[in-house]
Amino acid sequence: MEPRQRMPKSVKIVQYFGLSYDEPRRVSKVKHRFVGHPWGEGRFPLFDLEMTRSDCVAYLKEQQIPHEVPRSACVFCPFKSNDEWRLLRENDPQGWARAVEVDEALRTPGSIANRNMNQSIYLHRSCLPLVGVDLGVRDMGGGVAQGECEGMCGL
């Protein structure tokens, strides 16, 4: 096929999503995106196998994966622990820059994010600008009872 040609009607695109059994709202939202699109289909193997995040962590440990797999979250998710923020800053400079940009935009006068609000908004639980937070301090972990993101910000 040449670039910019129409996709043949016989072709179906299947996209796999690694959403676990404890993320039913996200699965439902993604499935809804495929409604009315016969050329595409979303599949959810972890959800279909009823594997929770903890099941996945246990499975990876059994397979002797040599590193911990982080929980999924947007780079600017306000439910990150200090460890997660530090990992982002140290391992993903572009993601960190985006998180800092979003954090600063939350306090920009006239921003849609803070319209009609009297308080300043921050991504970090300390209510300080992300760029200046001491991420070496141990905290209680990620939000939503240290669980998985519910996908309310996007996906």
N, C-alpha and C positions, 0 to 999 in steps of 0.2 A: 504494500500500500504506500502511496505517496503521501507526504505531509498535507494536511488540510483537506483531505478527502473525507467524505461522509463514511461513517462506520457502516459496514454491511448489516442488514437487518438480522442476519443469522448470528451475529456476534453478541454475546452477553458478557457484561463485565461483572465479576464477582469480587467484592471487597470484604476482607476478613477484619473483624474488630476484636481486640483483646479485652473486651469488657467482661468482668466477672459476674458471678451470680448475685453478688451484693450490690449491683448497679442496675437494677431493673428500670429505673427512670431513664437512664442514659440509653439503654438498649431500646426502649420504647421510642425515644426521640429519634434515634438513628434509623430504626425501622420505618418510621413515619416519613423520613426523607426519600425513601425508595418507592412509596406508594405512587402509582400512576406512571412509573418509569419501567416498562417491561424490559428495557435493555440493561438494567442493573439490578443487583441483588446484594444485600448485606448479610453476612453470616457471622455468627457469634459462638464459636466453638466452646469457649470457657463457660459461657452462660448456659448453653445447651447441655453441657456436662455437669451443670450445677456446681461448678468450681468457684469457691469464694476466693478472695484475696489471700487469706491464710492457707487455703488449700494449694494455691499456686506457689506461695512461698515454700511450703513443705515439699511440694513436688520438685521445685528447683533445687532445694537442699538435698533431696534424695539423689538427684542427678549430678550432684557435686559441682554445681555451677560455682565458679570461684569468686563471685562477687554478689553483693546484695542488689536486688532489683528494686529501684525506688517506686513508690506509689505514683500513680499518674496524677498530674495537676498542671494547670496552665502556669507559665513562668511568673505570672502576676497573681497567683492564687493567694488570698489572704490567710489561708489555713495552713501555711507551711510552718514547720518547726524551724528553729535556728539552724539545726543541722542541714535541713533541706535548703534554706536560704544560702548557707555557706557553700554547700555543694554546687548550687547554681552559680554563685559568684566565682568559685574557683574553676569550674569545669565548662561553663557556657557563658563566655563574656558577652555575646550578643543577647542571650536570654536575660542576663543580669541587667544589661543596659536597658532592655525593654521594660523590665520590672521597675527599675528606677524611674524611667520615663513615665510609666503609668502612675506610679506612686506620686510623683511630682505633679502630674496633670490633675490628680484628684484634689489638689489644693490650689489650682490655678483659678483665680477669680473669673466667674462667668462660665466655667466648665459645666457641661451638661451633667457631669457626675455629682456635682455639689450644689446644683441649683436649688434654691429655697432652703438651704441648710445653714444652721448657725454654727455648727462645729466643723472642725477640720477632719478630713478623712485620711487614713493611713493604711497601707497594706500590712505593715508589721503590727503584731499584737501589743507592742510597747507604746503605740501611738506616737512614734517618732519617725522622721523621714528615713526611709529604708537605707539610703546611702550612708547614714551616720550611725546606724544601730550596731552595737557590740554583739556580733553573732557568735562570739566565743562563750557566751553565757548559756548554760544548759537550761532548757525550758521543758515544759510538759509534753512537747511533741506537737504533731499536726492537729488540725482542727477536726471537727465532726467526729469527736471521740477517737481521734487518731485513725479514723477510717479513710475510706476512699472518697475522692471528690464526687459529689453528686451531679456534676456537670451542669450546674445552674448558670454558669457564666457563659457557656458556649455550646459545647458538644451535647 
